[in-house]
Amino acid sequence: MPRFAVISDIHANLHALCTVMEDALQRQGCTEVVCLGDVVGYNAYPRECLDYIRSLGCPVVKGNHDADVSGGDLTRMNPVARRAIEWTREQLGEEERVWLARLPYQRLERSLFTLVHSCLDQPMAWNYIMNANDATASFRRQFSSLCFHGHTHVPRVFIYDGMRASEDAEAMDILRQEGEVSLSLADGYKYFINVGSVGQPRDGDSRACYVIFDSDARVVTFRRLVYDVASAQQAILAADLPEALAERLGRGC
């Protein structure tokens, strides 16, 4: 009975990653892990987080920060993000950067669900899916009933009934209030689910976010977890990374 922990946007936040994985593997009974990319960037533990994910041997797709760290032009990035990427490149060896570069942009996992970092219509363009209209193009290229994605750092549930896409805002309201919400997947619908961010939430909630998928029951559960934000912030400052990166962890934005 596979029970998947679906994580995304770790962004080198080891404190958040360890909290999430302890919850998933030790308390929630997850048997497998899948990662939607952006293992590195922004925070102070790129090598440690990369080593942890690689040690799991789990399916991983490429995020935009993974791509930037492994090579490419940074001139269009904002100065804070660029400084973090440049610093991260210095922390990783060539073999690690090559591993990131070779990650696929998307994959189908055992015919159960699809994984992508940003969107399915142009996965290399790193488009942001902010509403149901944005999700429509991905639904047209989604050949499984369920797809997990990340990139915006904001948990969301988009649903397609064959005619139009909609968003389940009520479920996300419950998540904000209760720290957990479960959704039963209905037959005949497609779901495009943003699992939120482990390491840098941007929805005004500083708690780490991830998803559990029970493939037998076809239930998706979002969980928010308190982690040691202060220590993650101190590590950013100790690494001489921009102070703004530490401040935003506390604000969840």
C-alpha positions in Angstrom: 0.0 0.0 0.0 2.2 2.9 -1.2 1.9 6.0 0.8 3.9 8.9 -0.8 5.4 11.9 0.8 5.4 14.6 -1.9 7.9 17.4 -1.2 8.9 20.5 -3.2 11.0 23.6 -3.0 13.3 22.6 -0.1 15.7 25.4 -1.1 18.6 24.2 1.1 16.6 24.5 4.3 17.9 21.5 6.2 15.9 22.4 9.4 12.6 22.3 7.5 13.5 19.2 5.5 14.4 17.2 8.6 11.2 18.2 10.3 9.1 17.2 7.3 10.9 13.9 6.7 10.7 12.9 10.4 6.9 13.6 10.3 6.4 11.8 7.0 8.5 8.7 7.6 8.2 8.2 11.3 4.8 9.5 12.3 2.7 9.4 9.1 3.8 6.0 7.8 4.9 7.2 4.4 6.7 4.4 2.5 8.0 6.4 -0.4 9.2 9.9 -1.2 9.0 12.0 -4.4 10.6 15.4 -4.9 9.4 18.1 -7.2 12.6 20.0 -7.4 14.4 23.2 -6.2 16.4 21.2 -3.7 18.9 24.0 -3.6 18.9 27.8 -3.6 18.1 30.6 -1.0 19.1 28.8 2.2 22.4 27.7 3.9 22.5 23.9 3.5 22.6 23.0 -0.3 25.0 20.1 0.0 23.4 18.6 3.0 19.9 18.8 1.5 21.1 17.4 -1.8 22.9 14.6 0.0 19.8 13.7 1.9 17.5 13.6 -1.2 20.1 11.6 -3.1 20.4 9.1 -0.2 16.7 8.4 -0.5 17.0 7.2 -4.1 13.6 8.8 -4.8 12.2 10.2 -8.0 13.2 13.9 -8.4 12.4 16.4 -11.2 14.3 19.5 -12.0 13.4 22.9 -10.5 14.5 26.3 -11.9 17.1 26.8 -9.1 18.5 23.3 -9.7 18.9 24.3 -13.3 20.5 27.7 -12.4 23.0 26.2 -10.0 24.1 23.6 -12.6 24.7 26.3 -15.2 23.2 29.2 -17.1 22.9 32.9 -17.3 21.9 34.6 -14.0 21.8 38.2 -15.3 17.9 38.3 -15.3 17.6 37.2 -11.7 17.0 39.6 -8.9 20.2 40.4 -6.9 19.2 38.5 -3.8 18.4 35.3 -5.7 21.5 35.7 -7.9 23.7 36.0 -4.8 22.2 32.8 -3.4 22.7 30.9 -6.6 26.3 32.1 -7.0 27.1 31.1 -3.3 25.4 27.7 -3.9 27.5 27.0 -6.9 30.6 27.6 -4.8 29.4 25.0 -2.2 28.7 22.2 -4.6 31.2 20.1 -6.5 31.1 19.4 -10.3 29.6 15.9 -9.8 26.7 17.4 -7.7 26.0 20.1 -10.3 26.0 17.5 -13.1 23.5 15.4 -11.1 21.2 18.5 -10.9 21.7 19.2 -14.6 20.6 15.7 -15.6 17.3 15.7 -13.7 14.3 15.4 -15.9 11.8 18.2 -16.2 8.8 15.9 -15.6 8.0 12.2 -15.1 5.1 9.8 -14.8 5.4 7.8 -11.6 4.1 4.2 -12.0 1.1 5.4 -13.9 -0.2 6.8 -10.6 0.6 10.5 -11.0 2.8 13.0 -12.9 5.5 15.1 -11.4 6.6 18.5 -12.7 8.1 21.5 -11.0 6.2 24.3 -12.7 3.8 23.4 -15.4 3.2 20.7 -18.0 2.7 22.8 -21.2 6.1 24.5 -21.0 8.1 22.9 -18.2 11.4 24.5 -19.2 9.8 28.0 -19.2 9.2 27.9 -15.4 5.8 29.6 -15.7 3.9 30.3 -12.5 0.4 28.7 -12.0 -1.4 31.2 -9.9 -5.1 30.5 -10.7 -7.4 28.1 -12.5 -7.0 29.9 -15.9 -3.2 29.4 -15.6 -3.7 25.7 -14.9 -5.8 25.1 -18.0 -2.9 24.7 -20.3 -1.3 22.1 -18.1 -4.6 20.1 -17.8 -4.6 19.8 -21.6 -1.2 18.1 -21.4 -1.9 16.0 -18.3 -2.4 12.4 -19.2 -2.8 11.1 -15.7 -5.7 12.0 -13.4 -3.3 13.5 -10.9 -0.3 15.8 -11.2 1.8 17.3 -8.4 3.7 20.5 -8.9 5.4 23.3 -6.9 7.4 26.4 -8.0 5.1 29.1 -6.5 5.6 28.0 -2.9 1.9 28.3 -2.3 -0.3 25.2 -1.8 -3.3 25.0 -4.2 -5.7 22.5 -5.6 -6.9 22.9 -9.2 -9.6 20.5 -10.6 -10.6 19.9 -14.2 -14.0 18.3 -14.9 -13.4 17.9 -18.7 -14.9 21.4 -19.5 -13.2 23.9 -17.2 -10.7 24.3 -14.4 -11.6 25.5 -10.9 -9.7 25.9 -7.6 -10.6 24.4 -4.3 -10.0 27.5 -2.1 -12.1 26.1 0.8 -9.7 23.3 1.4 -6.8 25.7 1.5 -8.7 27.8 4.1 -9.0 24.8 6.2 -5.3 24.1 5.8 -4.4 27.6 7.0 -6.6 27.2 10.1 -6.1 23.6 11.0 -2.6 22.9 9.6 -4.0 19.8 7.8 -6.6 19.0 5.3 -7.5 15.8 3.3 -9.1 15.5 -0.1 -10.6 12.4 -1.7 -10.0 12.3 -5.4 -13.2 11.7 -7.4 -13.3 9.5 -10.5 -13.6 11.3 -13.8 -11.7 14.5 -12.7 -8.1 15.6 -13.2 -6.2 17.2 -10.3 -3.2 19.6 -10.6 -2.0 20.0 -7.1 0.6 22.4 -5.8 2.2 20.8 -2.7 3.6 24.1 -1.3 7.1 24.6 -0.1 9.2 22.7 2.5 11.9 25.4 2.8 10.5 28.8 1.9 6.7 29.1 2.1 5.2 32.2 0.5 1.6 32.2 1.6 2.0 34.2 4.8 2.5 31.0 6.8 6.0 30.2 8.0 5.3 26.5 8.6 6.8 24.0 6.2 4.3 22.4 3.8 4.1 19.0 2.1 1.6 16.5 0.9 0.9 12.8 1.6 -0.7 10.7 -1.2 -2.4 7.4 -0.2 -2.6 5.8 -3.6 -4.9 3.0 -2.5 -7.5 5.2 -0.9 -6.8 8.0 -3.4 -6.6 10.6 -0.7 -4.3 13.6 -0.7 -3.4 15.2 2.6 -1.7 18.5 3.1 0.3 19.1 6.3 1.9 22.2 7.8 4.6 21.8 10.3 6.4 24.2 12.7 10.2 23.9 12.4 13.2 25.7 13.9 13.0 28.9 11.8 15.3 30.8 14.0 18.2 28.3 13.5 17.6 28.4 9.7 17.7 32.2 9.8 21.0 32.1 11.8 22.5 29.7 9.3 21.7 32.1 6.5 23.4 35.0 8.2 26.4 32.9 9.2 26.9 32.0 5.6 26.9 35.7 4.7 23.8 35.3 2.5 21.5 38.3 2.1 19.6 39.2 5.3 16.4 39.4 3.3 16.4 35.6 2.9 16.5 35.2 6.6 13.7 37.7 7.2 11.3 36.2 4.8 11.4 32.8 6.5 9.9 34.4 9.5 7.2 36.1 7.5 6.4 33.1 5.3 6.5 35.2 2.2 
